[in-house]
Amino acid sequence: MTYQSGSALYFVFLVLLASSCVFSACSGEEKQPELHPFIGYWAQYYEPNRPDVWSLRKFSFDKRGHLYCTEVELGTQARIWSEPIKARWTDTCLVWDRLRAIVSGDDSTMQMIYTSRYGQVVPIHLKRTEDPEYVKILENAEAAVGHKAAYQKPPDTGDGLETMGAKRAGLDSLKIQALFRKINKGRFGDIHSILVMKNGKLIVEEYFRADGKICGPYIREVYRDRIGEVASVTKSFTSALYGIAIREGYIDSINEPVFALFPEYPELQTEENSGVQIRHLLSMSSGLAWNENSIPIGHPKNDVQRMAGSDDLIQYCLSKDMAHPPGEKFIYSSGSSMILGEILKKKTGMGADLFAEKYLFAPLGITDYYWPRFDTMLINTAGGLSVRPRDLAKFGQMYLNQGKWQGKQVVPASWVATSTANHIPTLGHGYGYQWWRRTFRVKGQNLECYYAIGMNGKFIMVFPEHELVFVSTAQNLERKFSKLFYKMMETYLLPAVL
């Protein structure tokens, strides 16, 4: 399957965000015959004439005669919804939230229009389908609604992860079961996966969808081996590639001046930015102005949005004014991570995806992945990598093992230590080279960790002193996603393993 990337993919993401809101039931089948053309199975396409399907939808009437929608995303966001929707029929179309929908006269196609809060108008194209595979996917997802998660020992799948049950691992399975009940009730939002490694063994593995309402054997079976987009967790993978590139002799030093590596932009080189080095990009302390946190993602003034829409992404990132001297202040910048990707390409002659495939993914046994490019064909080294949750666990465990996986030194131990050390303070904790640092207080202990974090609730957390790795993926679309996961760590996951 082919996925769009860059800004176009982000607009599709906004569309699906709008259509995923929780709605209440509204009207009976017998009272609104105009709804009948919407009933059935639909495939949603990126564009009318492209063959790749983004998501599947089923519209039906529930037992009370209310309009009901089940949606399964086939893209790397991998979300599911199954619930009543509150919609109203106008003279020409069906309306709910920011969406308007109309079915063609021959009932074969549906056109939706989404209008964002910023006035962007995005078309959504659907075609009626009776494809048995698509129908089965939708029916299985709908049938999984209401299943309750129950702790069980993770299976050995032959992917290189060793597993162990609760008793042998010293895991408080009752605490884990209590967490699962909270997830089923929606207390932690749209969690997609929870994995825990202890002493090198996978001891917890569970999968959810639809704010915890959907789980069970079917979801477990499908999504264990389904790749999902991990957002800015990608940055920590990019960091690992730098450690490998240094070992392989492609990069001499992270003290190299950045702007000297881009002679194609002589007009951007100034005395003020001449001190910016690779290490400053790695630690988000280049001093280059950047704003992607104080302005909502998707807002036209957000630097990520502006970068994605520019004709030359690297030029856009390098052209920013110097807000601070290099190394002085932390400024979170996906632009810095994009520049790192281009430097890696210049130094190795390979895109980050091909370099990773040879030196990182192959040793870890990661065979199924997707790493998108922007419209300018640049690999998105700031975000967008898609892998399985079990592969995130492998990556975290490899770092915990000081760069080793199954006896092979994948990332130099010296780079693991350097990149996860605290190089600049931020948010009261600290930041390394594309890795965050944090201290938890649990059972009277201060627990130090380094971690990767991605938008909406993707995490890899490594606790070296306690031989622990935690992985979570989610699609919690509000900014509080990090607080939700920290609460889960402090209240359930860490107490269960200590």
C-alpha positions as CSV (number, residue, x, y, z in Angstrom):
1,M,0.0,0.0,0.0
2,T,1.2,3.5,-0.8
3,Y,0.8,6.4,1.6
4,Q,1.0,10.1,1.0
5,S,3.5,12.1,2.9
6,G,4.3,15.6,4.0
7,S,1.7,18.3,4.1
8,A,-0.9,16.4,2.1
9,L,-0.8,13.5,4.6
10,Y,-1.2,16.0,7.4
11,F,-4.4,17.5,5.8
12,V,-5.9,14.0,5.6
13,F,-5.0,13.5,9.2
14,L,-7.0,16.7,10.0
15,V,-9.9,15.3,8.1
16,L,-10.0,12.1,10.0
17,L,-9.5,13.8,13.3
18,A,-12.7,15.8,12.6
19,S,-14.7,12.7,11.7
20,S,-13.5,10.8,14.8
21,C,-15.4,12.8,17.4
22,V,-17.7,10.9,19.7
23,F,-21.3,11.5,18.7
24,S,-24.6,10.7,20.4
25,A,-27.6,9.0,18.7
26,C,-30.1,11.3,17.1
27,S,-32.9,9.9,14.9
28,G,-34.8,6.8,13.8
29,E,-34.5,5.0,10.5
30,E,-38.2,5.4,9.8
31,K,-38.1,9.2,10.3
32,Q,-35.2,10.0,8.0
33,P,-35.4,8.0,4.7
34,E,-32.9,10.5,3.3
35,L,-30.2,8.6,5.3
36,H,-30.8,5.4,3.4
37,P,-28.3,6.2,0.6
38,F,-25.5,6.4,3.1
39,I,-26.1,2.9,4.5
40,G,-23.5,0.3,3.4
41,Y,-19.8,-0.2,3.1
42,W,-17.5,2.6,1.8
43,A,-13.8,2.8,0.8
44,Q,-12.2,6.2,1.3
45,Y,-9.5,7.2,-1.2
46,Y,-6.9,9.9,-1.2
47,E,-8.0,11.1,-4.6
48,P,-10.9,9.9,-6.9
49,N,-8.6,8.3,-9.5
50,R,-6.0,6.8,-7.1
51,P,-6.3,3.1,-6.2
52,D,-4.9,3.3,-2.7
53,V,-7.5,3.3,0.1
54,W,-7.0,5.4,3.2
55,S,-9.9,4.0,5.4
56,L,-13.1,2.0,5.4
57,R,-16.5,3.0,6.7
58,K,-19.7,1.3,7.4
59,F,-22.9,3.3,7.9
60,S,-25.9,1.4,9.4
61,F,-28.8,1.8,11.7
62,D,-28.4,0.4,15.2
63,K,-31.1,-1.5,17.1
64,R,-32.7,1.7,18.2
65,G,-32.8,3.0,14.6
66,H,-30.0,5.5,15.1
67,L,-27.3,6.2,12.5
68,Y,-24.2,4.3,13.4
69,C,-20.7,4.5,11.8
70,T,-17.7,2.1,12.0
71,E,-14.5,3.3,10.5
72,V,-11.2,1.5,10.2
73,E,-8.1,3.4,9.0
74,L,-5.8,1.4,6.7
75,G,-3.1,4.1,6.8
76,T,-0.4,4.3,9.4
77,Q,-2.5,6.2,11.9
78,A,-4.4,2.9,12.3
79,R,-7.4,4.1,14.2
80,I,-10.8,2.6,14.6
81,W,-14.2,4.1,15.6
82,S,-17.5,2.4,16.1
83,E,-20.3,4.4,17.5
84,P,-23.5,6.3,16.9
85,I,-23.2,9.6,15.1
86,K,-25.2,12.7,15.6
87,A,-26.0,14.2,12.2
88,R,-28.6,16.4,10.7
89,W,-30.0,16.4,7.2
90,T,-30.2,19.8,5.4
91,D,-31.9,20.4,2.1
92,T,-28.8,19.1,0.2
93,C,-26.5,17.1,2.4
94,L,-25.8,15.3,5.7
95,V,-23.9,17.5,8.2
96,W,-22.0,16.6,11.4
97,D,-19.2,18.5,13.2
98,R,-17.1,20.1,10.4
99,L,-18.2,17.6,7.8
100,R,-20.8,17.7,5.0
101,A,-21.6,14.6,3.0
102,I,-23.7,13.8,-0.1
103,V,-24.2,10.6,-2.0
104,S,-24.3,10.6,-5.8
105,G,-27.5,10.0,-7.7
106,D,-26.5,6.4,-8.5
107,D,-25.5,5.7,-4.9
108,S,-22.0,4.6,-6.0
109,T,-19.9,7.5,-4.6
110,M,-19.9,9.8,-1.6
111,Q,-18.3,13.2,-1.4
112,M,-17.4,14.7,2.0
113,I,-16.1,18.2,2.6
114,Y,-14.2,19.1,5.7
115,T,-13.7,22.7,6.8
116,S,-10.9,23.1,9.3
117,R,-10.9,25.7,12.1
118,Y,-8.5,27.7,10.0
119,G,-10.8,27.7,7.0
120,Q,-9.0,25.0,5.0
121,V,-11.4,23.1,2.8
122,V,-10.5,19.5,2.2
123,P,-12.4,17.0,0.0
124,I,-12.9,13.4,1.0
125,H,-13.7,10.8,-1.7
126,L,-15.5,7.6,-1.0
127,K,-16.8,4.8,-3.2
128,R,-19.3,2.1,-2.3
129,T,-17.7,-1.3,-1.9
130,E,-18.7,-4.9,-1.5
131,D,-15.1,-6.2,-1.5
132,P,-15.2,-9.2,0.9
133,E,-11.9,-8.4,2.5
134,Y,-13.1,-4.8,3.3
135,V,-16.5,-6.0,4.6
136,K,-14.8,-8.6,6.8
137,I,-12.4,-5.9,8.3
138,L,-15.4,-3.7,9.2
139,E,-17.5,-6.5,10.6
140,N,-14.6,-7.9,12.7
141,A,-13.9,-4.4,14.1
142,E,-17.5,-3.9,15.0
143,A,-17.8,-7.3,16.6
144,A,-14.7,-6.5,18.8
145,V,-16.6,-3.6,20.5
146,G,-17.0,-4.2,24.2
147,H,-14.3,-6.9,24.7
148,K,-12.5,-6.6,28.0
149,A,-8.7,-6.9,28.0
150,A,-7.2,-9.6,30.3
151,Y,-3.6,-10.1,31.1
152,Q,-1.8,-13.0,29.4
153,K,1.8,-13.9,28.7
154,P,3.0,-12.4,25.4
155,P,3.5,-15.0,22.7
156,D,6.8,-16.0,21.2
157,T,6.4,-15.0,17.5
158,G,9.9,-15.7,16.3
159,D,10.7,-12.0,15.8
160,G,13.6,-12.0,18.3
161,L,11.8,-10.9,21.4
162,E,11.9,-13.4,24.3
163,T,8.8,-13.4,26.5
164,M,8.0,-14.3,30.1
165,G,4.8,-14.6,32.2
166,A,3.9,-12.5,35.1
167,K,4.9,-14.9,37.9
168,R,8.4,-15.6,36.7
169,A,8.9,-12.0,35.9
170,G,7.8,-10.7,39.3
171,L,5.0,-8.7,37.6
172,D,2.0,-7.6,39.6
173,S,-0.6,-8.8,37.1
174,L,-3.5,-7.5,39.2
175,K,-2.1,-4.0,38.8
176,I,-1.8,-4.5,35.1
177,Q,-5.4,-5.8,35.0
178,A,-6.5,-2.7,36.9
179,L,-4.8,-0.6,34.2
180,F,-6.6,-2.5,31.4
181,R,-9.9,-1.9,33.1
182,K,-9.2,1.9,33.1
183,I,-8.2,1.8,29.5
184,N,-11.4,-0.1,28.6
185,K,-13.4,2.7,30.3
186,G,-11.6,5.3,28.2
187,R,-9.7,6.8,31.1
188,F,-6.4,7.0,29.1
189,G,-7.9,8.0,25.8
190,D,-7.1,6.3,22.5
191,I,-4.3,4.0,23.6
192,H,-3.2,1.6,20.9
193,S,-0.6,-0.6,22.6
194,I,1.2,-1.2,25.9
195,L,4.4,-3.2,26.0
196,V,6.8,-3.8,28.9
197,M,10.3,-5.4,28.8
198,K,12.0,-6.5,32.0
199,N,15.4,-8.0,32.2
200,G,15.4,-8.5,28.5
201,K,12.0,-10.3,28.4
202,L,8.7,-9.0,27.0
203,I,6.3,-9.5,29.9
204,V,3.3,-7.2,28.9
205,E,1.8,-6.8,25.5
206,E,-1.8,-5.6,24.8
207,Y,-3.5,-3.8,22.0
208,F,-6.6,-1.5,22.0
209,R,-8.6,0.8,19.7
210,A,-11.5,3.3,19.9
211,D,-10.6,4.8,23.3
212,G,-10.1,1.4,24.8
213,K,-13.6,0.1,23.8
214,I,-12.2,-2.3,21.2
215,C,-9.7,-5.0,22.1
216,G,-9.5,-8.8,22.3
217,P,-8.2,-11.6,20.1
218,Y,-9.0,-10.0,16.8
219,I,-7.3,-6.7,17.6
220,R,-4.4,-8.4,19.2
221,E,-3.9,-10.6,16.1
222,V,-4.2,-7.9,13.6
223,Y,-2.3,-5.0,15.2
224,R,0.6,-7.0,16.7
225,D,2.2,-7.1,13.2
226,R,0.7,-3.9,11.9
227,I,3.1,-1.0,11.5
228,G,2.0,2.4,12.8
229,E,3.3,5.9,12.5
230,V,5.4,6.9,15.6
231,A,5.7,10.6,15.0
232,S,8.7,12.3,16.7
233,V,9.9,9.0,18.2
234,T,11.6,9.0,14.7
235,K,14.0,11.6,16.0
236,S,15.6,9.0,18.3
237,F,16.1,6.6,15.4
238,T,17.8,9.5,13.5
239,S,20.1,10.0,16.5
240,A,21.0,6.3,16.4
241,L,21.9,6.6,12.7
242,Y,24.4,9.4,13.6
243,G,26.2,7.1,16.1
244,I,26.4,4.4,13.4
245,A,27.6,6.9,10.8
246,I,30.4,8.1,13.1
247,R,31.5,4.5,13.7
248,E,31.5,3.7,9.9
249,G,33.6,6.8,9.2
250,Y,31.1,8.8,7.3
251,I,31.0,11.6,9.9
252,D,34.3,12.8,11.5
253,S,32.8,14.9,14.3
254,I,29.6,16.3,15.5
255,N,31.5,19.6,16.1
256,E,31.5,20.3,12.4
257,P,29.9,23.7,11.5
258,V,26.5,23.1,9.9
259,F,26.3,26.0,7.4
260,A,29.7,25.1,5.9
261,L,28.1,21.8,4.9
262,F,25.6,23.7,2.7
263,P,27.6,25.7,0.2
264,E,24.6,25.7,-2.1
265,Y,23.1,28.4,0.2
266,P,25.9,31.0,0.3
267,E,23.4,33.8,1.0
268,L,22.4,32.1,4.3
269,Q,25.9,32.0,5.8
270,T,26.5,34.7,8.3
271,E,29.0,35.4,11.1
272,E,26.2,35.0,13.6
273,N,25.2,31.4,12.5
274,S,28.8,30.2,11.7
275,G,29.1,28.7,15.2
276,V,26.1,26.3,14.8
277,Q,27.5,22.8,14.9
278,I,25.9,19.4,14.3
279,R,25.8,18.7,18.0
280,H,23.6,21.8,18.5
281,L,21.1,20.4,16.0
282,L,21.1,17.1,17.9
283,S,20.4,18.8,21.2
284,M,17.9,21.3,19.8
285,S,20.1,24.2,20.9
286,S,21.2,25.6,17.5
287,G,19.8,29.0,18.4
288,L,17.8,29.1,15.1
289,A,14.3,30.6,15.7
290,W,11.6,28.0,15.5
291,N,8.0,27.8,16.7
292,E,6.0,24.6,16.6
293,N,4.9,24.2,20.2
294,S,3.2,27.5,21.1
295,I,1.2,27.6,17.9
296,P,-1.2,24.6,17.2
297,I,-0.1,22.0,14.7
298,G,-1.9,22.7,11.5
299,H,-2.0,26.4,12.0
300,P,-0.6,28.2,8.9
301,K,1.9,30.1,11.1
302,N,3.3,27.0,12.7
303,D,6.9,26.4,11.5
304,V,6.2,22.7,10.8
305,Q,3.3,23.7,8.5
306,R,5.3,26.4,6.8
307,M,8.3,24.0,6.3
308,A,6.1,21.3,4.8
309,G,4.6,23.8,2.4
310,S,7.9,25.4,1.3
311,D,9.5,24.7,-2.1
312,D,12.9,24.0,-0.4
313,L,12.5,22.5,3.2
314,I,16.2,22.7,4.0
315,Q,16.5,26.3,2.8
316,Y,13.5,27.2,4.9
317,C,15.0,25.6,8.1
318,L,18.5,27.2,7.5
319,S,17.0,30.6,6.7
320,K,15.6,31.2,10.2
321,D,17.0,34.0,12.2
322,M,19.3,33.4,15.2
323,A,17.2,33.8,18.3
324,H,20.0,32.8,20.7
325,P,23.7,31.9,20.6
326,P,24.3,28.2,19.8
327,G,24.2,25.9,22.8
328,E,22.6,28.4,25.1
329,K,18.9,27.5,25.0
330,F,16.6,24.6,24.1
331,I,14.2,25.3,21.3
332,Y,12.2,22.2,20.1
333,S,12.6,22.1,16.4
334,S,11.6,19.5,13.9
335,G,13.5,21.7,11.4
336,S,16.8,20.8,13.2
337,S,16.0,17.1,12.7
338,M,15.3,17.6,9.0
339,I,18.7,19.3,8.6
340,L,20.3,16.3,10.4
341,G,18.7,14.0,7.8
342,E,20.1,16.0,4.9
343,I,23.6,16.1,6.5
344,L,23.4,12.3,6.9
345,K,22.5,12.0,3.2
346,K,25.4,14.3,2.2
347,K,27.8,12.3,4.3
348,T,26.7,8.8,3.5
349,G,25.3,9.2,0.0
350,M,22.2,7.4,1.2
351,G,18.8,8.5,2.4
352,A,18.1,7.9,6.1
353,D,15.7,5.0,5.1
354,L,18.3,3.1,3.1
355,F,21.1,3.8,5.6
356,A,18.8,2.6,8.4
357,E,17.8,-0.5,6.5
358,K,21.4,-1.6,6.1
359,Y,22.8,-0.7,9.5
360,L,19.9,-0.5,11.9
361,F,16.8,-2.3,10.8
362,A,18.4,-5.4,9.4
363,P,20.4,-6.2,12.6
364,L,17.2,-5.6,14.6
365,G,15.1,-7.9,12.4
366,I,12.9,-5.0,11.4
367,T,11.6,-6.1,8.0
368,D,8.4,-4.1,7.6
369,Y,8.6,-0.3,7.9
370,Y,7.6,2.8,6.1
371,W,9.5,6.1,6.2
372,P,7.7,8.9,4.3
373,R,9.2,11.6,2.1
374,F,8.0,15.1,1.8
375,D,6.8,16.3,-1.6
376,T,10.3,17.4,-2.3
377,M,11.5,13.8,-1.8
378,L,13.3,14.5,1.5
379,I,13.0,11.7,4.0
380,N,11.1,12.9,7.1
381,T,13.8,12.4,9.7
382,A,11.8,14.5,12.1
383,G,8.8,12.2,12.2
384,G,6.6,9.8,10.3
385,L,8.6,6.6,10.6
386,S,6.2,3.6,10.9
387,V,7.1,0.4,12.6
388,R,5.5,-2.2,14.8
389,P,5.2,-1.6,18.6
390,R,7.3,-4.8,19.1
391,D,10.0,-3.1,17.0
392,L,10.0,-0.1,19.2
393,A,10.5,-2.5,22.1
394,K,13.5,-4.0,20.3
395,F,15.0,-0.6,19.7
396,G,14.6,0.4,23.4
397,Q,16.0,-2.9,24.5
398,M,19.0,-2.5,22.2
399,Y,19.7,0.9,23.8
400,L,19.3,-0.6,27.2
401,N,21.9,-3.2,26.2
402,Q,24.3,-0.4,25.4
403,G,23.7,-0.7,21.7
404,K,23.8,-4.5,21.4
405,W,21.1,-6.8,20.0
406,Q,21.5,-10.5,20.1
407,G,25.3,-10.2,20.6
408,K,25.8,-7.7,17.7
409,Q,27.0,-4.1,18.4
410,V,24.4,-2.2,16.4
411,V,24.9,1.3,17.8
412,P,28.3,2.1,19.5
413,A,28.0,1.9,23.3
414,S,29.8,5.3,23.5
415,W,27.1,6.9,21.4
416,V,24.3,5.3,23.5
417,A,25.9,6.9,26.6
418,T,26.5,10.3,24.9
419,S,23.2,10.6,23.1
420,T,21.1,9.8,26.1
421,A,23.0,12.0,28.5
422,N,21.7,15.4,29.5
423,H,23.1,18.1,27.3
424,I,20.7,20.9,27.8
425,P,18.0,21.6,30.5
426,T,14.4,21.7,29.4
427,L,11.0,21.4,31.1
428,G,12.7,20.7,34.4
429,H,14.3,17.5,33.2
430,G,16.7,17.5,30.2
431,Y,17.5,16.7,26.6
432,G,20.2,14.7,25.0
433,Y,20.8,14.1,21.3
434,Q,17.2,13.6,20.1
435,W,16.4,11.8,23.4
436,W,14.5,13.2,26.4
437,R,15.3,12.7,30.1
438,R,12.9,12.5,33.0
439,T,12.8,11.4,36.7
440,F,9.8,9.6,38.2
441,R,9.0,9.3,41.9
442,V,7.5,5.9,42.7
443,K,7.4,4.0,45.9
444,G,9.8,6.4,47.5
445,Q,12.4,6.0,44.8
446,N,13.7,8.5,42.2
447,L,13.7,6.6,38.9
448,E,15.8,8.0,36.1
449,C,15.0,7.3,32.5
450,Y,15.6,8.5,29.0
451,Y,12.9,8.4,26.4
452,A,11.6,9.0,22.9
453,I,8.2,10.7,22.6
454,G,5.9,11.3,19.6
455,M,2.8,13.3,19.1
456,N,-0.5,11.9,20.4
457,G,1.2,9.4,22.8
458,K,4.0,7.4,21.3
459,F,6.7,6.5,23.8
460,I,9.8,4.4,24.3
461,M,11.0,4.8,27.9
462,V,14.2,3.2,29.1
463,F,15.2,2.7,32.8
464,P,18.8,1.4,32.7
465,E,19.2,1.0,36.5
466,H,16.1,-1.3,36.6
467,E,16.5,-3.1,33.3
468,L,13.1,-1.8,32.1
469,V,11.7,-0.7,28.8
470,F,8.2,0.6,28.3
471,V,6.5,1.2,24.9
472,S,3.1,2.8,24.3
473,T,1.4,3.9,21.1
474,A,-1.7,6.1,21.0
475,Q,-3.7,8.6,19.1
476,N,-4.6,11.0,21.9
477,L,-5.2,14.1,19.9
478,E,-5.0,16.6,22.7
479,R,-1.8,18.1,24.1
480,K,-2.3,16.3,27.4
481,F,-1.3,13.0,25.9
482,S,2.1,13.1,27.7
483,K,0.4,13.8,31.1
484,L,-1.9,10.8,30.5
485,F,1.1,8.5,29.9
486,Y,3.1,9.8,32.8
487,K,0.1,9.1,35.1
488,M,-0.1,5.6,33.7
489,M,3.6,5.1,34.4
490,E,3.4,6.4,38.0
491,T,0.1,4.8,39.0
492,Y,0.2,1.4,37.2
493,L,3.2,0.4,35.1
494,L,6.1,1.2,37.3
495,P,4.4,0.0,40.5
496,A,3.6,-3.3,38.7
497,V,7.2,-4.1,38.0
498,L,9.1,-2.7,41.0
